[in-house]
Amino acid sequence: MTETWIILGATSGMARKLSQRLAEQGHRLILCGRDMADMAASAADAVARGADRAEVVAIDLRRPETFGQLVETADTTDGVLNIAVFAGSMPLQSDIDADPSMIAGVVTDSFTGPAEVLTRLIPMLEARGSGTVVGVTSVAGDRGRVGNYVYGAAKAGFATYLSGLRNRLGRAGVHVLTVKPGPVDTAMTWGGPKLPFMTTPDAVAEDILKAVEKRRNILYTARIWALVMLVIRMIPEPVFKKMSF
């Protein structure tokens, strides 16, 4: 059955790969972000791969006045409506320390902006009694680390929002999946230090599709991060605050 997928943050590497997979399944795509030229190219590629339809919607998460067009476009869809959120920004913690005004942008990109967009779309999903919300957070949100605690705090907030949303929408037959990737080989990690258990956008997209099919609640990708973060969460605070990772 053809479904509609809204992809928020469509120019990210993970979003691009998921969009390609969904296009190959024949679904309709609504690609959302700021780079219209990049998204137009992705939309054309999606149609070539078999998408029922692919269109682009300009949206800037730091400008709520741009959200209306997406809501109007979503309201024109029929049948099952799904939403996948890949938006976020992760400047170096040292850059944030040098310019604390960056904090607001990180929180907006990674938490409050996506949450506001989703909150505007929730009534449509509830009314239809179907659909899936995929929210991409990060293992960085599982515990505050000295190296990226502003980004981690934003993603932790988004994960908590998704948990509450899952509680609410589950009563209406809507599935909410929280995705917690470890390091992924995308532009967000390029140029940074070498990171352990790095995965790829292709692998993340495949994991997401499997988790959606199985209606899982939380997905760590790569899977090893579920164990790693369990250990990290269990470290006593007096010990943890002396660690430098």
N, C-alpha and C positions, 0 to 999 in steps of 0.2 A: 504494500500500500504506500502510495506517495505521501510524504509528510513534508511540512515546512520547517526548516531549521534557520533560526536567526543566529548568526555568528557575530558576537560582539568582541571587538579586538581582532578583526578578521585578517589583519596583515601580519600577525605573529606567526612564527614558524609552526607552532603546534596547531594553530587555527587553520592554517593553510592546508596542512596534511589531513586534518579531519574533514575539511570542506571537500577535498578531492575524493576522499572515501565516500562521503555522503552523495556527492555528484554521481559517482559510479553506481550507486544504488538507485539513482533516478529521482532523488528528492529535489524539492524546490529549496533554493538558498537565498537568504537575505543577508548580505555581507555588510557589516557596519564598522565604520572607523573614520579616520581623518584623511587618509591618503586615497583620494578618489581614483587616481590613475592606477595605483597598485591594485586596488580592489576591482576596477574595471577589467584589468588583465586577468585576475583570478576568476571573475564571473565568466569571461569568455572561455577560459580553460574549463570551468565547471560545465558549461553547456556542451563543449566538445567531448567531455567525459561522460555525458549522458544525463546531466541534471534536467529535471522537468522544466526548470526555469531558474535563472540566477539574476539577481538585481543588487544594486548597491545603494546604501543609505549613508549619507554623511552624518556623523555624530562625533561630538567632542565632549568627553566625560567631564571636563572642567567648565562646560557651558550648558547648564540644564535647559536653556532655551532651544537647544538643538535636538532635544529628545522627542519632541512632538511628532516629527515626521516618521520616526520609527514606529511609534504607537499607532499612527494612522495607517501605515503600511501593514503592520501586523493585523490590524482589525479587518483588512480586506481579504485575509487568507481564509480558506475553508479547511475543515478537518483538523487533523492533529497538528498542534503548534509546539515546537520545541525551541529551546534557547540554550546556547552554549556561550559561556563568558570566559574569554581569555585575556581580558584587559589587565594591565598592570604596568608599573614602572619600578625599576630597581637601581637607582643610582648608588654609587659607593657610599658606605657609611661615612667615610672620611670627607666626602664632598658635602654630605648633609651637615656634618659637624662644622664645616667651614661656612655653610650657608643654611642656617636653620629654616629659612623661609621655604626651602624645598620640601619640608615635611608635609605641608598641606597638599602639594601636588601628588606626592607618593600615596597619601591616604585617599585622595580623591580618585586617582587612577586605579588603585588596587582594591578599594573597598566601597567608599560612599557613592562614587559615581555608578558603578555596576549595581549596587544595592538600590539606588534610586530608579534606575532603568527597570530592573526586575520588578520593583514594587508597582510601577506603572503598568506592567504587563500581566501581573498576577491575576487580576479579575478575568482576563480572557481565558487563562488556563483553567481557572476554577469553573467558569461558566461552561466550558467544553467538557470538563471532567476527564481530561486525558492530557498526555504530553509529558515532556521531560525537561528538566532544568539541569544543565551541567555547569557547575561553577568550579573554575580552576583556581585553587589557592596555592599553597606551597608547604613543604615540610618546614620551611623557615618559621611558619606560624605556630608550630607545636611547642616551641620553647624559645624564649628570648636569648639571642646569642650576641656576643660583643661585636661581631663583625657585620651584622645587618639587622639590628633590632627595630629600626623604624619600618623597614619593609616587612619584617616578620610580624610586627604589631598590626600593620594594615591587613596582612593576609590572615592573621588570627581573627581579626574582627570580621572579615568576610566569611571565614569558616563558621563562626558562631552565628552569623546571619543566616547562612545556608542551613545550619542545623535547625534553627527555628522555622525556617521556610519549609523544610522537609516535614516537620511536625504539622504545620498548617496545611500544606498542599496534599500530604498523604491522605488526608480525610476526604479530599475531592478526587482521588484517583490519579494524582500527578506525582511523578517520580522525580526526586531531587538527588543528584549525585554530586558529592564533594570530591574533587580530584586534588590530590596532594603530590605533585611531582617533586622529585629531587632535582639535581642539576640536569638541564636539558641543553643539548648542543644547538643553541639558537643565538640570535644577535644579542640577547640579554646577557649571555655568559661569555661572549667572545671578548678576548682581550683581558679577561680576568685570570685569577690563579687557577691552576689545575685542580679540578674538583673530583671527589670520589664517586664511583657508581653513576657516572654520567650516562644518560640515556639519549634517545633520538626522538625528534618529532614524529617520525613514522611509528615508532614503538608506542609512544604516548597515545596517538590516534587509535591504534589497534586496541590498546588496553581500555580506552574510553568506550569504544563500540561494544566490546565484550561486557564491560560493566553495566552499560545501559541495557543490553539484552538480558542480563541476569538481575537487573533492578537492584544493584548493590547500592549501599548508602555512602560508603567511603572507599576511595581507591588511592592506594599509594603506587606510584610508578616512577622508577622500577620497584617491583614488589619488595625487594630487600629493604627499602626504606621503612616499611612498616615495622620491621624488627629493629632497625637502627634507631628509629625515633622512640620506640618503646623503651629501649635501653637509656636513651638520652633523657626521657621524661622521668625515669626512675632514679637518676643520679641525685643524691641529696643536695639541697641548695648550698650548704656551706662548701661542698666540694665543687659544685658546678660553677660557682662564681669565681673560682680560682683558675678555671680552664680558659684557654685562649682561642678555642676553635669557634 
